[in-house]
Amino acid sequence: MMEGANRRLMFHGMVLFVLGLFTGFAEQHFTNVRMGLAAHLEGVMNGTFLVAIGAIWEHVRLSPTKLTIAFWIGLYGTYVNWLITMLAAVFGTAALSPITGAGHSGQPWQESFVTAGFMSVGIAIVLFSLLVLWGLRARASR
């Protein structure tokens, strides 16, 4: 399953990078333009992050199960980070974003949805980073 995972991570990184670029073209049309800029940056930065992870993926020493889990958590965290930030820009929510959301607020369900999304992304990215870090330690073995 994980054969060629490094190339798939780099492919998804470039997809996310391009989505971030297109988001940048549209940012002036969002309800919250500042959050639109954040969505643009999330796409570009998370895409770059996935390309970098793909470049080192063959050095991550985890069991096949943990490697598979890390792969999917990484894709979830990076894509959903961009998506939730973009939805926050569209909705004009301020959830968990006191600086980029200043002066904005969405419907209660939108605020709740964006909060849950950002919380899940935070957990996913931290877990992914810890798994990759663990797999890169000096004495790591599969």
N, CA, C and O atoms as a MOPAC input file, in Angstrom:
PM7 MOZYME 1SCF
protein

 N      0.83300 1    -1.20800 1     0.00000 1
 C      0.00000 1     0.00000 1     0.00000 1
 C      0.86500 1     1.25400 1     0.00000 1
 O      0.55100 1     2.22700 1    -0.68700 1
 N      1.95200 1     1.23600 1     0.76800 1
 C      2.74400 1     2.45600 1     0.91600 1
 C      3.85200 1     2.58100 1    -0.12200 1
 O      4.63600 1     3.52900 1    -0.08000 1
 N      3.92500 1     1.62600 1    -1.05900 1
 C      4.90900 1     1.76300 1    -2.11500 1
 C      4.52400 1     2.94200 1    -2.99800 1
 O      3.38800 1     3.03500 1    -3.46400 1
 N      5.45100 1     3.81900 1    -3.21800 1
 C      5.18000 1     5.00800 1    -3.99900 1
 C      4.47500 1     6.10600 1    -3.21000 1
 O      4.02400 1     7.09800 1    -3.78400 1
 N      4.38200 1     5.92800 1    -1.89200 1
 C      3.69600 1     6.91700 1    -1.05000 1
 C      4.40800 1     8.26400 1    -1.10500 1
 O      3.76400 1     9.31100 1    -1.03600 1
 N      5.71500 1     8.24000 1    -1.22800 1
 C      6.43900 1     9.51800 1    -1.29400 1
 C      6.00800 1    10.33200 1    -2.51700 1
 O      5.80400 1    11.54200 1    -2.42300 1
 N      5.87300 1     9.66300 1    -3.65900 1
 C      5.41400 1    10.37100 1    -4.86900 1
 C      3.97200 1    10.83100 1    -4.71700 1
 O      3.61700 1    11.91600 1    -5.17900 1
 N      3.13900 1    10.02100 1    -4.07700 1
 C      1.73800 1    10.41200 1    -3.88000 1
 C      1.64600 1    11.61600 1    -2.95500 1
 O      0.82300 1    12.50500 1    -3.17300 1
 N      2.48900 1    11.65100 1    -1.91900 1
 C      2.50300 1    12.81400 1    -1.03000 1
 C      2.93400 1    14.06700 1    -1.78900 1
 O      2.35200 1    15.13800 1    -1.61700 1
 N      3.95700 1    13.92500 1    -2.62600 1
 C      4.40900 1    15.07300 1    -3.41000 1
 C      3.34900 1    15.50200 1    -4.42300 1
 O      3.15900 1    16.69700 1    -4.64800 1
 N      2.65900 1    14.53900 1    -5.03600 1
 C      1.57200 1    14.86300 1    -5.95900 1
 C      0.48100 1    15.65000 1    -5.23400 1
 O      0.04200 1    16.69800 1    -5.70800 1
 N      0.04900 1    15.13300 1    -4.08000 1
 C     -0.99200 1    15.82700 1    -3.32100 1
 C     -0.49700 1    17.19100 1    -2.84300 1
 O     -1.27600 1    18.14000 1    -2.75700 1
 N      0.77800 1    17.28800 1    -2.53600 1
 C      1.34100 1    18.57800 1    -2.15800 1
 C      1.21100 1    19.58800 1    -3.27900 1
 O      0.86500 1    20.74500 1    -3.04300 1
 N      1.48600 1    19.15700 1    -4.48700 1
 C      1.36500 1    20.06900 1    -5.62900 1
 C     -0.09400 1    20.40600 1    -5.92600 1
 O     -0.40400 1    21.53600 1    -6.30300 1
 N     -0.99900 1    19.42500 1    -5.75800 1
 C     -2.42700 1    19.70700 1    -5.93100 1
 C     -2.85900 1    20.78300 1    -4.94300 1
 O     -3.52200 1    21.75100 1    -5.31400 1
 N     -2.47700 1    20.60400 1    -3.68100 1
 C     -2.85500 1    21.55900 1    -2.64400 1
 C     -2.19900 1    22.92400 1    -2.88500 1
 O     -2.81500 1    23.96200 1    -2.64200 1
 N     -0.96400 1    22.91900 1    -3.35600 1
 C     -0.27900 1    24.16600 1    -3.68500 1
 C     -1.06100 1    24.92600 1    -4.76200 1
 O     -1.27900 1    26.13100 1    -4.63700 1
 N     -1.48100 1    24.22600 1    -5.81500 1
 C     -2.24500 1    24.85900 1    -6.89100 1
 C     -3.60400 1    25.34200 1    -6.37700 1
 O     -4.05300 1    26.42700 1    -6.74900 1
 N     -4.26500 1    24.54500 1    -5.52400 1
 C     -5.52300 1    25.00200 1    -4.92400 1
 C     -5.30300 1    26.29400 1    -4.13200 1
 O     -6.13500 1    27.20100 1    -4.16000 1
 N     -4.18000 1    26.36200 1    -3.43200 1
 C     -3.84100 1    27.57700 1    -2.69700 1
 C     -3.63900 1    28.76700 1    -3.62400 1
 O     -4.05000 1    29.88400 1    -3.31000 1
 N     -3.00400 1    28.52400 1    -4.76800 1
 C     -2.82000 1    29.60500 1    -5.74300 1
 C     -4.15800 1    30.10000 1    -6.26900 1
 O     -4.39200 1    31.30700 1    -6.34200 1
 N     -5.03900 1    29.17100 1    -6.63700 1
 C     -6.36300 1    29.56500 1    -7.12800 1
 C     -7.17300 1    30.28100 1    -6.05100 1
 O     -7.93300 1    31.20300 1    -6.34800 1
 N     -7.00800 1    29.85300 1    -4.79900 1
 C     -7.69000 1    30.52600 1    -3.69400 1
 C     -7.22400 1    31.97300 1    -3.60800 1
 O     -8.01700 1    32.87100 1    -3.32500 1
 N     -5.94900 1    32.19400 1    -3.85200 1
 C     -5.41400 1    33.54900 1    -3.84800 1
 C     -6.06100 1    34.43400 1    -4.91100 1
 O     -6.28700 1    35.62200 1    -4.67900 1
 N     -6.35600 1    33.85900 1    -6.07000 1
 C     -7.02900 1    34.63300 1    -7.12000 1
 C     -8.43600 1    35.05000 1    -6.69400 1
 O     -8.94200 1    36.08800 1    -7.12000 1
 N     -9.06100 1    34.22800 1    -5.84600 1
 C    -10.45800 1    34.46500 1    -5.46100 1
 C    -10.61700 1    35.20900 1    -4.14300 1
 O    -11.73700 1    35.55300 1    -3.76600 1
 N     -9.53500 1    35.46000 1    -3.44400 1
 C     -9.65700 1    35.95500 1    -2.06200 1
 C    -10.45900 1    37.24600 1    -1.93000 1
 O    -11.09400 1    37.45500 1    -0.89600 1
 N    -10.45500 1    38.10800 1    -2.92500 1
 C    -11.21900 1    39.35600 1    -2.84800 1
 C    -12.73100 1    39.14500 1    -2.89100 1
 O    -13.50300 1    40.06000 1    -2.60400 1
 N    -13.14200 1    37.94500 1    -3.24900 1
 C    -14.57000 1    37.64500 1    -3.37300 1
 C    -15.14400 1    36.96300 1    -2.13100 1
 O    -16.34400 1    36.69500 1    -2.08200 1
 N    -14.32200 1    36.68100 1    -1.14100 1
 C    -14.80200 1    36.03100 1     0.07700 1
 C    -15.47300 1    37.04800 1     0.99800 1
 O    -15.17900 1    38.24200 1     0.94500 1
 N    -16.37600 1    36.55600 1     1.83700 1
 C    -17.02700 1    37.41100 1     2.83400 1
 C    -15.98100 1    38.05200 1     3.73800 1
 O    -16.06700 1    39.23800 1     4.05600 1
 N    -14.99500 1    37.26100 1     4.14700 1
 C    -13.89500 1    37.75500 1     4.97500 1
 C    -12.61400 1    37.65900 1     4.14600 1
 O    -12.02200 1    36.58700 1     4.02400 1
 N    -12.20100 1    38.77300 1     3.58800 1
 C    -11.03700 1    38.80500 1     2.69400 1
 C     -9.76100 1    38.39300 1     3.42600 1
 O     -8.91700 1    37.70200 1     2.85700 1
 N     -9.61700 1    38.80900 1     4.67200 1
 C     -8.41900 1    38.46000 1     5.44000 1
 C     -8.33700 1    36.93500 1     5.63100 1
 O     -7.25900 1    36.34700 1     5.54500 1
 N     -9.48600 1    36.31000 1     5.89000 1
 C     -9.50900 1    34.84800 1     6.02500 1
 C     -9.26800 1    34.19600 1     4.66500 1
 O     -8.71200 1    33.10000 1     4.59500 1
 N     -9.67800 1    34.85800 1     3.59000 1
 C     -9.37200 1    34.37300 1     2.24300 1
 C     -7.87900 1    34.33700 1     1.99300 1
 O     -7.36100 1    33.39200 1     1.39600 1
 N     -7.18600 1    35.37200 1     2.45300 1
 C     -5.72200 1    35.38100 1     2.35800 1
 C     -5.13800 1    34.23100 1     3.17200 1
 O     -4.19900 1    33.56800 1     2.73200 1
 N     -5.69600 1    33.99600 1     4.35700 1
 C     -5.23000 1    32.88100 1     5.19200 1
 C     -5.45300 1    31.54500 1     4.47400 1
 O     -4.59700 1    30.66300 1     4.53900 1
 N     -6.59300 1    31.38800 1     3.79200 1
 C     -6.86400 1    30.14700 1     3.05700 1
 C     -5.86200 1    29.96700 1     1.92600 1
 O     -5.37300 1    28.86100 1     1.69300 1
 N     -5.55700 1    31.05300 1     1.22300 1
 C     -4.54000 1    31.01200 1     0.16700 1
 C     -3.20800 1    30.52900 1     0.75000 1
 O     -2.56700 1    29.64200 1     0.18800 1
 N     -2.80200 1    31.10700 1     1.86000 1
 C     -1.53600 1    30.73300 1     2.48400 1
 C     -1.56500 1    29.30900 1     3.01700 1
 O     -0.56300 1    28.59900 1     2.93400 1
 N     -2.69700 1    28.88100 1     3.56200 1
 C     -2.80600 1    27.49200 1     4.04400 1
 C     -2.60800 1    26.50600 1     2.90600 1
 O     -1.90500 1    25.50800 1     3.06400 1
 N     -3.22000 1    26.77600 1     1.75900 1
 C     -3.04600 1    25.88200 1     0.61700 1
 C     -1.60100 1    25.81800 1     0.15700 1
 O     -1.05300 1    24.73800 1    -0.06300 1
 N     -0.99300 1    26.98200 1     0.01600 1
 C      0.39500 1    27.04200 1    -0.45500 1
 C      1.34300 1    26.40200 1     0.56600 1
 O      2.21100 1    25.60800 1     0.20200 1
 N      1.17200 1    26.75100 1     1.84000 1
 C      2.08800 1    26.21700 1     2.86900 1
 C      1.87100 1    24.73000 1     3.12200 1
 O      2.84100 1    23.98400 1     3.26200 1
 N      0.62100 1    24.28600 1     3.18200 1
 C      0.37200 1    22.86700 1     3.39900 1
 C      0.80600 1    22.04200 1     2.20100 1
 O      1.26600 1    20.91100 1     2.35900 1
 N      0.66100 1    22.60500 1     0.99000 1
 C      1.16100 1    21.92100 1    -0.19300 1
 C      2.66800 1    21.75600 1    -0.14500 1
 O      3.19300 1    20.68000 1    -0.43500 1
 N      3.35900 1    22.82200 1     0.21900 1
 C      4.81600 1    22.76500 1     0.35200 1
 C      5.22100 1    21.75400 1     1.42600 1
 O      6.18300 1    21.00600 1     1.25500 1
 N      4.47700 1    21.74100 1     2.53100 1
 C      4.72800 1    20.79700 1     3.61700 1
 C      4.61800 1    19.35600 1     3.11500 1
 O      5.47600 1    18.53000 1     3.42600 1
 N      3.57100 1    19.04300 1     2.33800 1
 C      3.42300 1    17.68100 1     1.82200 1
 C      4.53400 1    17.31300 1     0.84600 1
 O      4.99200 1    16.17000 1     0.83500 1
 N      4.97500 1    18.27000 1     0.02200 1
 C      6.09300 1    17.99200 1    -0.88200 1
 C      7.34400 1    17.66500 1    -0.05900 1
 O      8.07000 1    16.72200 1    -0.37400 1
 N      7.58900 1    18.44100 1     0.98700 1
 C      8.75400 1    18.19100 1     1.84900 1
 C      8.63800 1    16.83600 1     2.54400 1
 O      9.61900 1    16.09600 1     2.62300 1
 N      7.46200 1    16.50800 1     3.04200 1
 C      7.26800 1    15.20400 1     3.69800 1
 C      7.47600 1    14.08000 1     2.69400 1
 O      8.09500 1    13.06500 1     3.01400 1
 N      6.96300 1    14.25600 1     1.48600 1
 C      7.17700 1    13.24700 1     0.44800 1
 C      8.65700 1    13.02400 1     0.17000 1
 O      9.08200 1    11.89900 1    -0.09200 1
 N      9.43800 1    14.09700 1     0.22700 1
 C     10.87500 1    13.99500 1    -0.04500 1
 C     11.60800 1    13.20100 1     1.03200 1
 O     12.63900 1    12.59100 1     0.74600 1
 N     11.10400 1    13.19400 1     2.25200 1
 C     11.78200 1    12.47200 1     3.33800 1
 C     11.05400 1    11.18500 1     3.72600 1
 O     11.51500 1    10.46000 1     4.60800 1
 N      9.93500 1    10.89500 1     3.08600 1
 C      9.05800 1     9.79800 1     3.50200 1
 C      9.78000 1     8.45300 1     3.58800 1
 O      9.49500 1     7.66200 1     4.48700 1
 N     10.70100 1     8.18300 1     2.67900 1
 C     11.41100 1     6.89200 1     2.70200 1
 C     12.30600 1     6.74300 1     3.93100 1
 O     12.76800 1     5.64000 1     4.22500 1
 N     12.55600 1     7.82900 1     4.64500 1
 C     13.37300 1     7.77600 1     5.85600 1
 C     12.53400 1     7.65100 1     7.12900 1
 O     13.08000 1     7.51800 1     8.22400 1
 N     11.21800 1     7.69500 1     6.98400 1
 C     10.32100 1     7.56300 1     8.13400 1
 C     10.15500 1     6.07800 1     8.42400 1
 O      9.57400 1     5.34300 1     7.62500 1
 N     10.66500 1     5.64200 1     9.56300 1
 C     10.66500 1     4.22700 1     9.93700 1
 C      9.55100 1     3.94800 1    10.94900 1
 O      9.70600 1     4.15400 1    12.15300 1
 N      8.43000 1     3.47600 1    10.41700 1
 C      7.28800 1     3.08800 1    11.24200 1
 C      6.78600 1     1.74700 1    10.73000 1
 O      7.12900 1     1.32600 1     9.62500 1
 N      5.97500 1     1.08100 1    11.53600 1
 C      5.35800 1    -0.16100 1    11.07300 1
 C      4.46200 1     0.17000 1     9.87600 1
 O      4.02400 1     1.31000 1     9.72800 1
 N      4.19000 1    -0.81400 1     9.02900 1
 C      3.32200 1    -0.53300 1     7.87400 1
 C      1.97100 1     0.07000 1     8.27300 1
 O      1.45700 1     0.95200 1     7.58400 1
 N      1.40300 1    -0.39800 1     9.36900 1
 C      0.11500 1     0.13600 1     9.82300 1
 C      0.24700 1     1.59100 1    10.24000 1
 O     -0.57400 1     2.42300 1     9.85400 1
 N      1.27700 1     1.90800 1    11.02600 1
 C      1.46700 1     3.29400 1    11.46800 1
 C      1.81900 1     4.20100 1    10.29800 1
 O      1.41600 1     5.36400 1    10.27100 1
 N      2.56100 1     3.68200 1     9.34100 1
 C      2.90600 1     4.46900 1     8.15500 1
 C      1.64300 1     4.80800 1     7.35000 1
 O      1.48400 1     5.93300 1     6.87500 1
 N      0.76000 1     3.83600 1     7.20500 1
 C     -0.49900 1     4.05800 1     6.50300 1
 C     -1.36300 1     5.06800 1     7.24700 1
 O     -1.94300 1     5.96400 1     6.63300 1
 N     -1.45000 1     4.92600 1     8.55100 1
 C     -2.22100 1     5.86100 1     9.37100 1
 C     -1.65200 1     7.27100 1     9.23300 1
 O     -2.39600 1     8.23500 1     9.04700 1
 N     -0.33300 1     7.38100 1     9.32600 1
 C      0.31100 1     8.69600 1     9.20600 1
 C      0.02000 1     9.31500 1     7.83800 1
 O     -0.29600 1    10.50200 1     7.75000 1
 N      0.12300 1     8.53000 1     6.78900 1
 C     -0.12800 1     9.01300 1     5.43100 1
 C     -1.51800 1     9.65000 1     5.32900 1
 O     -1.65700 1    10.78100 1     4.86300 1
 N     -2.53700 1     8.91800 1     5.76600 1
 C     -3.91800 1     9.40400 1     5.63200 1
 C     -4.21900 1    10.55800 1     6.58300 1
 O     -4.96700 1    11.46900 1     6.23000 1
 N     -3.65000 1    10.53100 1     7.77400 1
 C     -3.83700 1    11.65700 1     8.70500 1
 C     -3.18000 1    12.91600 1     8.12700 1
 O     -3.71900 1    14.01600 1     8.24500 1
 N     -2.02400 1    12.74200 1     7.50900 1
 C     -1.34200 1    13.88300 1     6.89500 1
 C     -2.15500 1    14.50000 1     5.77100 1
 O     -2.26800 1    15.72200 1     5.67600 1
 N     -2.72200 1    13.65200 1     4.92000 1
 C     -3.55500 1    14.17900 1     3.83600 1
 C     -4.80900 1    14.84500 1     4.39900 1
 O     -5.19500 1    15.92200 1     3.94700 1
 N     -5.43900 1    14.21400 1     5.37500 1
 C     -6.62500 1    14.80900 1     5.98300 1
 C     -6.29500 1    16.18400 1     6.57100 1
 O     -6.97600 1    17.16900 1     6.28500 1
 N     -5.25300 1    16.23900 1     7.38900 1
 C     -4.90400 1    17.47400 1     8.07500 1
 C     -4.57600 1    18.61900 1     7.13900 1
 O     -4.96500 1    19.76000 1     7.39200 1
 N     -3.86900 1    18.33000 1     6.06500 1
 C     -3.44400 1    19.40700 1     5.16900 1
 C     -4.57800 1    19.88300 1     4.26300 1
 O     -4.78100 1    21.08600 1     4.10000 1
 N     -5.31500 1    18.94100 1     3.67500 1
 C     -6.42800 1    19.34400 1     2.81100 1
 C     -7.54600 1    20.01900 1     3.61300 1
 O     -8.08000 1    21.04700 1     3.19800 1
 N     -7.88900 1    19.44000 1     4.74700 1
 C     -8.99600 1    19.99300 1     5.53300 1
 C     -8.60400 1    21.33400 1     6.14900 1
 O     -9.46700 1    22.18800 1     6.35400 1
 N     -7.34000 1    21.53400 1     6.44200 1
 C     -6.88400 1    22.83600 1     6.93800 1
 C     -7.19100 1    23.91800 1     5.89800 1
 O     -7.74200 1    24.96800 1     6.22800 1
 N     -6.83200 1    23.65200 1     4.65100 1
 C     -7.13800 1    24.60500 1     3.58300 1
 C     -8.65200 1    24.76900 1     3.42300 1
 O     -9.14700 1    25.89300 1     3.32900 1
 N     -9.38900 1    23.65200 1     3.39100 1
 C    -10.82700 1    23.69500 1     3.15300 1
 C    -11.57500 1    24.44400 1     4.25400 1
 O    -12.42400 1    25.28600 1     3.96000 1
 N    -11.27300 1    24.15000 1     5.50800 1
 C    -11.96700 1    24.81000 1     6.61500 1
 C    -11.63800 1    26.30400 1     6.64100 1
 O    -12.51100 1    27.12800 1     6.91500 1
 N    -10.39200 1    26.64800 1     6.36000 1
 C    -10.01900 1    28.06300 1     6.32600 1
 C    -10.75200 1    28.77900 1     5.19700 1
 O    -11.18900 1    29.91900 1     5.35700 1
 N    -10.88500 1    28.10700 1     4.05800 1
 C    -11.61800 1    28.70500 1     2.94800 1
 C    -13.10300 1    28.84200 1     3.29500 1
 O    -13.71100 1    29.86900 1     2.99300 1
 N    -13.68800 1    27.83100 1     3.91900 1
 C    -15.09100 1    27.93100 1     4.32600 1
 C    -15.29100 1    29.04400 1     5.35100 1
 O    -16.30600 1    29.74200 1     5.33000 1
 N    -14.32100 1    29.20600 1     6.24600 1
 C    -14.39500 1    30.30700 1     7.21600 1
 C    -14.39500 1    31.64600 1     6.48100 1
 O    -15.07600 1    32.58300 1     6.89800 1
 N    -13.63500 1    31.73900 1     5.38800 1
 C    -13.61200 1    32.97100 1     4.58800 1
 C    -14.94800 1    33.18800 1     3.88200 1
 O    -15.44600 1    34.31200 1     3.81200 1
 N    -15.52000 1    32.11300 1     3.36300 1
 C    -16.81100 1    32.19700 1     2.67300 1
 C    -17.91700 1    32.56500 1     3.66200 1
 O    -18.72200 1    33.45700 1     3.39500 1
 N    -17.95300 1    31.87100 1     4.80800 1
 C    -19.00100 1    32.10200 1     5.80500 1
 C    -18.80400 1    33.42200 1     6.55300 1
 O    -19.76700 1    34.01900 1     7.03400 1
 N    -17.57200 1    33.86400 1     6.64500 1
 C    -17.27700 1    35.05200 1     7.44300 1
 C    -17.27500 1    34.74800 1     8.92600 1
 O    -17.65400 1    35.59200 1     9.73800 1
 N    -16.85000 1    33.54700 1     9.28500 1
 C    -16.82400 1    33.16000 1    10.69500 1
 C    -15.59200 1    33.71100 1    11.39600 1
 O    -14.61400 1    34.10200 1    10.75900 1
 N    -15.66200 1    33.73100 1    12.72000 1
 C    -14.53800 1    34.18700 1    13.54000 1
 C    -14.02600 1    33.06100 1    14.42900 1
 O    -13.13500 1    33.28100 1    15.25000 1
 N    -14.57200 1    31.86500 1    14.28000 1
 C    -14.24600 1    30.73300 1    15.14100 1
 C    -12.74700 1    30.45300 1    15.18800 1
 O    -12.11200 1    30.22400 1    14.15900 1
 N    -12.20000 1    30.47700 1    16.38700 1
 C    -10.78800 1    30.16000 1    16.64400 1
 C     -9.83300 1    31.04200 1    15.83800 1
 O     -8.67400 1    30.67000 1    15.65200 1
 N    -10.27700 1    32.16800 1    15.37100 1
 C     -9.46700 1    33.05000 1    14.53800 1
 C     -9.65800 1    34.50100 1    14.95600 1
 O    -10.22400 1    35.28600 1    14.19500 1
 N     -9.19900 1    34.87800 1    16.14800 1
 C     -9.46500 1    36.24100 1    16.62600 1
 C     -8.86900 1    37.34100 1    15.75400 1
 O     -9.42600 1    38.43700 1    15.69200 1
 N     -7.77000 1    37.08100 1    15.08800 1
 C     -7.14700 1    38.11500 1    14.26200 1
 C     -7.78000 1    38.15900 1    12.87500 1
 O     -8.22900 1    39.21500 1    12.43200 1
 N     -7.81900 1    37.02400 1    12.19300 1
 C     -8.37400 1    37.01700 1    10.83600 1
 C     -9.89500 1    37.12000 1    10.83600 1
 O    -10.49300 1    37.51600 1     9.83600 1
 N    -10.51800 1    36.76500 1    11.95500 1
 C    -11.97800 1    36.82700 1    12.02600 1
 C    -12.52000 1    38.09600 1    12.65800 1
 O    -13.73300 1    38.24100 1    12.80800 1
 N    -11.64500 1    39.01000 1    13.02700 1
 C    -12.07500 1    40.23600 1    13.72700 1
 C    -13.12900 1    40.98400 1    12.92200 1
 O    -12.95200 1    41.25400 1    11.73400 1
 N    -14.23100 1    41.31300 1    13.59400 1
 C    -15.30300 1    42.05700 1    12.95600 1
 C    -16.25500 1    41.20100 1    12.14800 1
 O    -17.16800 1    41.73300 1    11.51600 1
 N    -16.07100 1    39.90800 1    12.14900 1
 C    -16.92200 1    39.00200 1    11.37800 1
 C    -17.57200 1    37.99200 1    12.31000 1
 O    -17.05400 1    37.69400 1    13.38600 1
 N    -18.69700 1    37.47900 1    11.88800 1
 C    -19.31500 1    36.33600 1    12.57000 1
 C    -20.28900 1    35.68300 1    11.60100 1
 O    -20.96700 1    36.35000 1    10.81800 1
 N    -20.33600 1    34.36200 1    11.67900 1
 C    -21.24300 1    33.61300 1    10.81900 1
 C    -22.45300 1    33.15300 1    11.60300 1
 O    -22.63100 1    33.50200 1    12.77000 1
 N    -23.27100 1    32.37400 1    10.95100 1
 C    -24.40900 1    31.75500 1    11.62300 1
 C    -23.86900 1    30.80400 1    12.70000 1
 O    -22.75600 1    30.29600 1    12.56500 1
 N    -24.63400 1    30.55900 1    13.75700 1
 C    -24.14100 1    29.65900 1    14.81500 1
 C    -23.68400 1    28.28900 1    14.29800 1
 O    -22.67600 1    27.76200 1    14.76900 1
 N    -24.40700 1    27.71200 1    13.34400 1
 C    -23.99400 1    26.40700 1    12.82200 1
 C    -22.67900 1    26.52000 1    12.05300 1
 O    -21.87200 1    25.59100 1    12.06300 1
 N    -22.46100 1    27.65800 1    11.38400 1
 C    -21.21100 1    27.86000 1    10.65300 1
 C    -20.04300 1    27.99700 1    11.62600 1
 O    -18.97700 1    27.41800 1    11.41800 1
 N    -20.25600 1    28.76600 1    12.68200 1
 C    -19.20900 1    28.92000 1    13.70000 1
 C    -18.86800 1    27.56500 1    14.31700 1
 O    -17.69300 1    27.25200 1    14.51300 1
 N    -19.88200 1    26.76200 1    14.62300 1
 C    -19.65800 1    25.43400 1    15.21100 1
 C    -18.93200 1    24.50500 1    14.24100 1
 O    -18.02200 1    23.77400 1    14.63200 1
 N    -19.34200 1    24.54000 1    12.97900 1
 C    -18.72900 1    23.69100 1    11.96300 1
 C    -17.25300 1    24.04300 1    11.78800 1
 O    -16.39600 1    23.15900 1    11.74900 1
 N    -16.96700 1    25.32400 1    11.68500 1
 C    -15.57700 1    25.77400 1    11.50200 1
 C    -14.75200 1    25.46100 1    12.74700 1
 O    -13.59900 1    25.04700 1    12.63000 1
 N    -15.31700 1    25.64900 1    13.92400 1
 C    -14.60000 1    25.30600 1    15.15800 1
 C    -14.25100 1    23.82600 1    15.18200 1
 O    -13.10700 1    23.46300 1    15.45500 1
 N    -15.22800 1    22.96700 1    14.89700 1
 C    -14.96800 1    21.51600 1    14.87800 1
 C    -13.91700 1    21.17000 1    13.83000 1
 O    -13.04400 1    20.33700 1    14.07100 1
 N    -14.00400 1    21.81200 1    12.66600 1
 C    -13.02100 1    21.55300 1    11.61500 1
 C    -11.61800 1    21.93800 1    12.03000 1
 O    -10.67800 1    21.16200 1    11.85700 1
 N    -11.47100 1    23.14200 1    12.58200 1
 C    -10.14200 1    23.58300 1    13.02700 1
 C     -9.60900 1    22.69900 1    14.15900 1
 O     -8.41400 1    22.41200 1    14.21500 1
 N    -10.49300 1    22.27300 1    15.05100 1
 C    -10.05200 1    21.39300 1    16.14500 1
 C     -9.55800 1    20.05700 1    15.58800 1
 O     -8.51500 1    19.55700 1    16.01100 1
 N    -10.29700 1    19.48100 1    14.64800 1
 C     -9.89000 1    18.19300 1    14.07700 1
 C     -8.58100 1    18.32400 1    13.31600 1
 O     -7.74000 1    17.42600 1    13.35500 1
 N     -8.41100 1    19.44500 1    12.62300 1
 C     -7.16700 1    19.68500 1    11.87900 1
 C     -5.99000 1    19.81600 1    12.84000 1
 O     -4.92200 1    19.25100 1    12.60500 1
 N     -6.19100 1    20.56000 1    13.91600 1
 C     -5.11500 1    20.71700 1    14.90100 1
 C     -4.65900 1    19.38600 1    15.45300 1
 O     -3.46100 1    19.12300 1    15.55200 1
 N     -5.61100 1    18.54800 1    15.81200 1
 C     -5.28900 1    17.21700 1    16.34500 1
 C     -4.58100 1    16.38200 1    15.28300 1
 O     -3.58000 1    15.72300 1    15.56700 1
 N     -5.10800 1    16.41200 1    14.05700 1
 C     -4.52600 1    15.60700 1    12.97800 1
 C     -3.09500 1    16.01800 1    12.66700 1
 O     -2.22600 1    15.15600 1    12.53500 1
 N     -2.83100 1    17.31700 1    12.54700 1
 C     -1.49100 1    17.78300 1    12.18600 1
 C     -0.48600 1    17.48200 1    13.30000 1
 O      0.64900 1    17.09400 1    13.02500 1
 N     -0.90100 1    17.66000 1    14.54900 1
 C      0.00300 1    17.34300 1    15.66400 1
 C      0.29800 1    15.84900 1    15.68500 1
 O      1.45400 1    15.45400 1    15.83400 1
 N     -0.73200 1    15.00900 1    15.53800 1
 C     -0.52300 1    13.56100 1    15.52700 1
 C      0.36800 1    13.14600 1    14.36200 1
 O      1.28000 1    12.33600 1    14.53200 1
 N      0.10900 1    13.69400 1    13.18900 1
 C      0.92600 1    13.39800 1    12.01500 1
 C      2.38200 1    13.78500 1    12.25300 1
 O      3.29400 1    13.00900 1    11.96700 1
 N      2.58800 1    14.97400 1    12.77000 1
 C      3.95200 1    15.45700 1    13.01500 1
 C      4.67200 1    14.58700 1    14.03300 1
 O      5.85700 1    14.29400 1    13.87500 1
 N      3.96500 1    14.17600 1    15.07300 1
 C      4.58200 1    13.30300 1    16.08100 1
 C      4.92700 1    11.92700 1    15.50400 1
 O      5.97900 1    11.36900 1    15.81500 1
 N      4.04900 1    11.38400 1    14.67300 1
 C      4.34700 1    10.09300 1    14.04400 1
 C      5.56800 1    10.19500 1    13.13500 1
 O      6.44500 1     9.33100 1    13.17500 1
 N      5.63000 1    11.24500 1    12.31700 1
 C      6.78500 1    11.42600 1    11.42600 1
 C      8.05100 1    11.63900 1    12.24700 1
 O      9.09200 1    11.05600 1    11.94500 1
 N      7.96900 1    12.46200 1    13.27200 1
 C      9.11700 1    12.69600 1    14.14700 1
 C      9.59000 1    11.38700 1    14.77600 1
 O     10.78800 1    11.10600 1    14.81700 1
 N      8.64200 1    10.59200 1    15.26500 1
 C      8.98200 1     9.29700 1    15.86700 1
 C      9.65400 1     8.39300 1    14.83900 1
 O     10.61500 1     7.69500 1    15.16400 1
 N      9.16600 1     8.40000 1    13.61600 1
 C      9.73600 1     7.56600 1    12.56300 1
 C     11.08400 1     8.04500 1    12.06500 1
 O     11.79700 1     7.29700 1    11.39500 1
 N     11.44400 1     9.27500 1    12.38100 1
 C     12.75000 1     9.81800 1    11.95800 1
 C     13.81500 1     9.74700 1    13.05300 1
 O     14.96700 1    10.11200 1    12.81900 1
 N     13.44000 1     9.28100 1    14.24400 1
 C     14.42300 1     9.23900 1    15.32300 1
 C     15.57800 1     8.32100 1    14.94400 1
 O     15.42600 1     7.42800 1    14.11100 1
 N     16.71200 1     8.54300 1    15.55100 1
 C     17.96000 1     7.87300 1    15.16500 1
 C     17.87000 1     6.35700 1    15.20400 1
 O     18.40600 1     5.67600 1    14.33000 1
 N     17.19600 1     5.83000 1    16.21400 1
 C     17.15200 1     4.36300 1    16.34900 1
 C     15.82600 1     3.77200 1    15.89200 1
 O     15.46600 1     2.67100 1    16.30800 1
 N     15.10900 1     4.47400 1    15.05700 1
 C     13.81800 1     3.98700 1    14.59000 1
 C     14.00100 1     2.73000 1    13.74900 1
 O     14.94100 1     2.61700 1    12.96300 1
 N     13.09800 1     1.80900 1    13.93200 1
 C     13.08500 1     0.59000 1    13.10300 1
 C     11.64300 1     0.24600 1    12.78300 1
 O     10.72200 1     0.60600 1    13.51600 1
 N     11.47300 1    -0.42600 1    11.72500 1
 C     10.11400 1    -0.84000 1    11.33500 1
 C      9.77300 1    -2.02500 1    12.17300 1
 O      8.67900 1    -2.57600 1    12.04700 1

